[in-house]
Amino acid sequence: MQKKNLDIESNFKIREICLEDIDYILKIEQESHPDPWSRKMFENELKLDYSNFFIGNIKSEIVSYIIFWHVIDEAYLTNITVSKDYRKLGIGEKMLNFAIGISKSLEIKKMLLEVRENNLPAILFYKKHGFKETYIRKKYYSNSENAIVMERSL
């Protein structure tokens, strides 16, 4: 783990995604989520004017990505994922802080997201970063699992 920490501090970069990156993020998506996004869903994000789509990499390896929408004065976090080999090293926090920084620069007032009701690590992560639970969307996910809607003022 110590080696990875050094790599992250000196080599972690965030950049906008390009079409060629989708194969790499699909692998991360599929290893991370019970109901992963499809290639088409990611490709569609690249076409949306209001979508902000970034990847995090260490040297040439893509290790994370984040997608958030800018709609009027709100940011809506649709996806943030870190490769299983790079979790618990602060990458998710770097990605989230990057999105929050962009949102603030665009004078966005708040950020919202949904998280699976049983995803306690994600819920705790968001609470640690100032998000509060606001309400539940019943049977939101394809397996009828509820979503907790969380928000944070910016």
C-alpha positions as CSV (number, residue, x, y, z in Angstrom):
1,M,0.0,0.0,0.0
2,Q,2.8,2.4,0.7
3,K,4.0,2.3,-2.9
4,K,0.6,3.1,-4.2
5,N,0.3,6.1,-1.8
6,L,3.6,7.5,-3.2
7,D,2.3,7.0,-6.7
8,I,-0.9,8.8,-5.9
9,E,0.7,11.8,-4.4
10,S,3.2,12.3,-7.2
11,N,1.4,10.9,-10.3
12,F,-2.3,11.2,-9.8
13,K,-3.9,13.4,-12.5
14,I,-7.5,14.2,-13.4
15,R,-8.5,15.0,-17.0
16,E,-11.5,15.0,-19.2
17,I,-12.5,11.7,-20.7
18,C,-12.2,10.8,-24.3
19,L,-14.0,8.1,-26.3
20,E,-10.9,5.8,-26.2
21,D,-11.1,5.7,-22.4
22,I,-14.5,4.0,-22.3
23,D,-13.1,0.4,-22.5
24,Y,-11.0,1.0,-19.4
25,I,-13.8,2.6,-17.4
26,L,-16.2,-0.2,-18.4
27,K,-13.9,-2.7,-16.7
28,I,-13.9,-0.6,-13.5
29,E,-17.7,-0.1,-13.7
30,Q,-18.3,-3.8,-14.1
31,E,-16.1,-4.9,-11.2
32,S,-17.7,-2.2,-9.0
33,H,-21.4,-2.1,-9.4
34,P,-24.2,-4.7,-9.2
35,D,-26.1,-3.0,-12.0
36,P,-23.3,-1.5,-14.2
37,W,-23.7,1.1,-16.8
38,S,-23.4,0.0,-20.4
39,R,-21.0,1.3,-23.1
40,K,-23.9,3.2,-24.7
41,M,-24.7,5.0,-21.4
42,F,-21.1,6.2,-21.1
43,E,-21.0,7.1,-24.8
44,N,-24.2,9.1,-24.4
45,E,-22.7,11.1,-21.5
46,L,-20.0,12.4,-23.9
47,K,-22.8,13.9,-26.1
48,L,-24.6,15.8,-23.3
49,D,-23.9,19.5,-23.0
50,Y,-24.6,19.5,-19.3
51,S,-22.5,16.4,-18.5
52,N,-19.0,16.7,-16.9
53,F,-17.0,13.5,-17.3
54,F,-13.5,13.1,-15.9
55,I,-11.1,10.3,-15.3
56,G,-8.4,10.0,-12.7
57,N,-5.2,8.2,-13.7
58,I,-1.8,7.3,-12.2
59,K,0.8,7.5,-14.9
60,S,-1.1,5.9,-17.8
61,E,-3.5,3.7,-15.8
62,I,-7.1,4.9,-15.4
63,V,-8.1,4.3,-11.8
64,S,-11.3,6.3,-11.4
65,Y,-13.9,8.4,-13.0
66,I,-16.6,10.8,-12.1
67,I,-19.7,12.1,-13.9
68,F,-21.8,15.0,-12.8
69,W,-24.4,17.1,-14.5
70,H,-24.7,20.9,-14.3
71,V,-28.4,21.8,-14.4
72,I,-29.2,25.5,-13.8
73,D,-27.7,26.0,-10.2
74,E,-27.4,22.4,-9.2
75,A,-24.8,19.7,-9.7
76,Y,-26.1,16.1,-9.9
77,L,-23.5,13.5,-9.2
78,T,-24.4,10.5,-11.4
79,N,-21.4,8.2,-11.1
80,I,-18.1,8.2,-9.1
81,T,-16.1,5.0,-9.1
82,V,-12.6,3.9,-8.1
83,S,-10.9,0.7,-9.3
84,K,-11.0,-2.0,-6.6
85,D,-7.2,-2.0,-6.6
86,Y,-7.0,1.7,-5.6
87,R,-9.7,2.0,-3.0
88,K,-9.2,3.5,0.4
89,L,-6.2,5.6,-0.8
90,G,-8.0,9.0,-1.1
91,I,-8.7,8.8,-4.8
92,G,-12.5,9.0,-4.4
93,E,-12.0,12.1,-2.2
94,K,-9.8,13.7,-4.8
95,M,-12.3,13.1,-7.5
96,L,-15.2,14.4,-5.4
97,N,-13.3,17.5,-4.3
98,F,-12.4,18.2,-8.0
99,A,-16.1,18.0,-9.0
100,I,-17.1,20.3,-6.0
101,G,-14.4,22.8,-7.1
102,I,-15.7,22.9,-10.6
103,S,-19.3,23.2,-9.4
104,K,-18.4,26.1,-7.1
105,S,-16.6,27.9,-10.0
106,L,-19.8,27.6,-12.0
107,E,-21.7,29.2,-9.1
108,I,-23.7,26.0,-8.5
109,K,-25.5,26.2,-5.2
110,K,-25.8,22.5,-4.3
111,M,-24.8,19.0,-5.3
112,L,-27.2,16.0,-5.2
113,L,-26.8,12.3,-5.6
114,E,-28.5,9.0,-5.1
115,V,-26.9,6.1,-3.3
116,R,-28.1,2.5,-2.8
117,E,-29.8,2.2,0.6
118,N,-27.5,-0.7,1.6
119,N,-24.3,0.9,0.4
120,L,-23.1,1.9,3.8
121,P,-19.4,2.7,2.8
122,A,-20.7,5.1,0.2
123,I,-23.2,6.7,2.5
124,L,-20.5,7.2,5.2
125,F,-18.1,8.6,2.5
126,Y,-20.7,11.2,1.4
127,K,-21.6,12.1,5.0
128,K,-17.9,12.7,5.7
129,H,-17.9,15.2,2.8
130,G,-20.9,17.2,4.0
131,F,-23.8,15.4,2.3
132,K,-27.0,14.9,4.2
133,E,-29.8,12.4,3.6
134,T,-32.8,14.2,2.3
135,Y,-35.3,11.5,1.3
136,I,-35.7,8.0,-0.1
137,R,-36.7,7.0,-3.7
138,K,-38.6,3.8,-3.3
139,K,-37.6,0.9,-5.7
140,Y,-35.3,3.2,-7.6
141,Y,-32.8,0.6,-8.9
142,S,-33.5,-2.2,-11.3
143,N,-33.5,-4.7,-8.5
144,S,-36.2,-2.6,-6.6
145,E,-33.7,-1.4,-4.1
146,N,-34.4,2.0,-2.6
147,A,-32.1,5.0,-3.2
148,I,-31.2,7.6,-0.6
149,V,-31.1,11.0,-2.1
150,M,-28.3,13.1,-0.5
151,E,-27.4,16.7,-1.0
152,R,-24.8,19.2,0.0
153,S,-24.7,23.0,-0.2
154,L,-21.7,24.4,-2.0
